[in-house]
Amino acid sequence: MIRRLAVFFRLIAFHHTVFALPFAYIGMILARHRWPSWGTFALVTVAMVGARTAGMSLNRLIDMKIDALNPRTQKRPILTGEFLPSWTWIATGVALAAFFLSAFLLNPLAFRLSPVVLVMLVGYSYVKRFSFLCHWTLGAVLGIAPVGGWIAVSGHFSWQPIVLWFAVLFWVAGFDIIYSLQDEEFDRRQGLHSVPVKFGKARALKISAACHWVTLACLVGLGAFDHLGLLYWIGLLVCAGLLKLEHLLVSDGELARVNVAFYNINGWIGVFLLIFTFLDVYR
C-alpha cells in the first residue's frame, strides 16, 4: 500500500502542491491579519490538497490518450500499468470527498462555491484542445487558492483575494508557457493549442515575461493598498529576483534548463512570499 501510494504521488506530481498551497495560506493570513485557529488551518490544508489531488488525477485520466503519444509523458504510471485507471478514479473520489467535507466544515460560502471549483478542475484539461488560453485557464484554477484561503477565514469576498487571484493567474500562466516549450512540436502535430504553438518560441518567452510583470504589479498593488510592511516588500523583491532568474535560464530557448526554471524556482516563489508575508503580519 505504501509503494502504491508513492506511485500515486508520482503520478499526480504531488510535490507541485507547493505551487498553490502557500498562496492559500497567504489569503488565510491576510483575511484577518492574524493566524486563524489550528482547526481552520487544517481544514484549509485538507481542502487545498484534496482539490489539487482531484484536479491532477482527473487531468491524468482525461489526457490518457494524448499522454500515451507524447514521449515526455509515456512513462506515467497510469500508462505503464503501475497505477490502474480504476485506482485513479477511486483516489479522485476520496480527494473530492475530502475537499467537499472541508469546505462544508469551514463555512457556508466555501461550501456553496465548491461545485464551481470542481467545474474548473475538470474544464481546464479540455482547453488545450481548442485554445492557446489554456495557460491562463490553469492559472485561474490555481488562483482559487488565495481566494479559498481568504473565504475560509472570513466567510465573504473582498478585493484583496481577487488581486491575489490575478497575481497567481498570471504567475502560473507565465511559467506554464515556459514549461509547454517542451511539447511545442508534439502539440503542433496533434492539433493541440498553446502559446508556443501559436506564436513560436521567441514570442512565447516574451508573453511569459509579460505575464510575470503583471504578477509583480498585482503584488505591488496588494502591498500598497493593504498597507503591508517592509518585510513583505523584501519578500516581493526576492520573488522578483527569482522570476528574473527563471527567464534568464530560458532566454536562449535552451530546453535543458526548463525543468530547473519550472520546478526549482517556481517552487520557492510562493514559499518565500508566504514566509515574508507571515513575518510582516506578525512582526
N, C-alpha and C positions, 0 to 999 in steps of 0.2 A: 504493500500500500504506500509506503514511504517513497519507494522508487517510482511508482506510478504518479504520485503527487509531484515529484520532482520533474518528471517528464511533462506533466501538465503545465507546470510553471514555465518550463522552457517553451512549450507550445504557445502560450499566450504572452511570452516575454514579460513575466511578472515584474521584473526589475524596472520596467518602464513606468510602473505606477508612480515612481519618483517624479515624473513629469507633471502630474496633475495634483498629487496629494499635498505638496507644500502650499499650493495656491488655495486649496480648500481650507487649510489651517490659517492662511493669511486673512481670508474672508471671515473666518470664525473669530480671529483676534480683533480685527478692525470693527466688527459689528458692535462691540461693547467697549473696545479699548481696554480689555482685560481678558484674562484666561477664563474660559467657561468652566462649568463643573466637569469633573473627570468622566461622568456618565455621558454628557454631551460630546465630549472629545472622543470617547469610544464609539458612540453611535455614528458620528461623522466619519470616523475612520472605517468602520464596517460598511457604511453606505457607499463611500468612495471606492473602496476595494471591491465591493460587490458589483457596483456599476461598471467599473473598469474591466473586471474579470468577465462579466457577462458580455460587454461590448467586444472584447478581443476574441472570446470564444465564438460569438456569432460571426465575427469577421472571418475567422478561420473556416467556419462551416460554409458561409456564403461564397467565399473565394476559393473553395477547394479545386474546382476545375481550372481556374486561372493559375493558381499556385502550382498545380501539377505540371504545367507547361513552362513555368519560369525556372531557369537553372538556379536562381538565387533562393528560391523557396521550395524546391522539390524535396528537400530532406526534412521538411517539417514533420513532427511526429504523427500528425493526423494523416499524412500521406504515406509514411513508411510503415504504418501499422503499429507503431509503438503506443499510440493512444487512439482508440477507435472513435469514429464519429458519434456513436451512441453514448460513449462515456462523456464526450464533449457536450452533448445535449443535456445530460444529467448535471454536469458541472454548471452549465448555463442556468439551469433551473434553480440549483442551490444558490448560485450567486445572486440571481434576481430575487429570490425569496429573502435573502439577507438584506438586499437593498431596499425592497418594499417594506419589510418589517422595521428596519432602522428609520426610514422616512416616516412611517406611521408613529413610531415612538418619539420622534423629535417634535413635530408639531403639525397641525392640520394643513398649513400651506405647503410644507415639504411633501406631505403625502399626496396632496392634490396634484402637485406638479410632477410627481414621479412617473406617471404614464408618458408625459412629454419627453422625459429623459429616455425612456425605452424606445420611443419612436425615433429619436435622434440617433441612438445607439445602433438601431437596425438600419436606418436610412443611409448613414454615412457610407457603408460598404458598397452601395449601388451607384454613388455619384460619379465615380471614375469611369463608369460605363457610358456616360453621356456628357460630362462636363469637366473642364480643367479646374473648376472651382472646388474640386474635391479636397484640396489642401485647406481651404478656408472652412469647409464643412467639418473636417476633422478638428480644426481649431475651435469652431463653435461648440463642438461636443466636449472637448477638454475644458473649454472656458466655463462650462457648467460648474466646475469645481469651486471657484471662489464664490460664485452666486449661491451654490448649495451650502457652503460653509457659513455664509452670512445669514441665509434664511434659517439654517438650523439653530442659530443662536438667537436671532432677533424675531423670527416669525413673520417678517414683512420685507418688501422690496425697498431699495434705496438706490441712489445714484452711484455710490462707491463700488458696489459689486458689479455694476454694469460697466464701469470703467475698467475694472479688473478683467471682466469677461472679454472686452475688446483687446486688452493687453495680451491675454493668453491666446485669444483667437489669432492675432497676427504673429505672435511669437511661434506658435505651433505651425501655422501656415508657412512661415519663413523657413523653419528647419525641415519641414516635411518636403518642401520644394527641393532643398539640397539632397535629402535622402532619396527622392524619386529620380535623381540624375542616374542612379544605378540601373534603373529599369527603362530608361528612355527608349532604347531600340526595341526592347521587348514590347513595351506598351504600344509603340507605333505599329508594330507588326500585328498585334492583337486587336487593334482598333480601340485601345483604351486611351483615356484622356488624362493629361497632366500639363502643368506649366512648361516643363522641358519639351514635351511633345509638340505643344502649340507654338512656343516662342523660341525654342532652341536653348542650348546650354548657357550661352553668354547672357542672353536677356533674362533667363530664368534666375541666374545668380543676382542680377540687378533687382529683379522683382522681390527676391528673397530678402535682400538688404533693405529695400524699401519697407517691407513688412516689419522688419525689426526696428526701423526708425519709428514706425507708428507705435510699436510696443513701448519703446522708450518714452515717446511723447505721452502716451497714456499713463505710464508710471510716474512721470514728472507731474502731470496734472493731478493725479491722485495724491501725491505727496504734498503738493502746494495747497490744494483745496481742503485736504483733511488735516492740514497743519501738523504733518509728521516732522520729526526732528532730525538732528544731524546724523544719527546712526542709520536711519532709513536712507538718507542721501548717500552715505558711504556705501551701503549695500547696493544701491542703484548704480553707483559708479563701478563697483566690482562686476555687476551683471553686464553693464555696457562694455567693459573691457573683455569679458568672456565672449560676448556677441561679436565684437571686433575680431577676436582671435579665431572664432568659428569661421568667419568669412575669409580671413587671411589663409586659413588652411586649405580652402577650396577655391581660392581666387583664380588659380591657373587651370581649374577644371579637372584637377587630379583626383580621380575617384577613389584611389587607395586611401585617402585621408577622410573620406566621407563618414565612415563609421566613427572615427575619433571625434569629428565635429558633431555628429548626431548624438552619440551615446554619452561620451565623457563630458563634453562641455555643457550640453543642454541639461544633463542630469544634475549639474551643480548649480545652474542658474536659479531654479526655484528654491533649492535648499539654502543658498546664500541669502536670497531675498527674504525668505522666511526667518532666518536667524537674525538678520539685522532689523527686520520689522519687529520681531519679538523683543529684541533688546531695546529698541527705541520706545516701544509702548510701555515696557516695564522698567525703564531706566530710573 
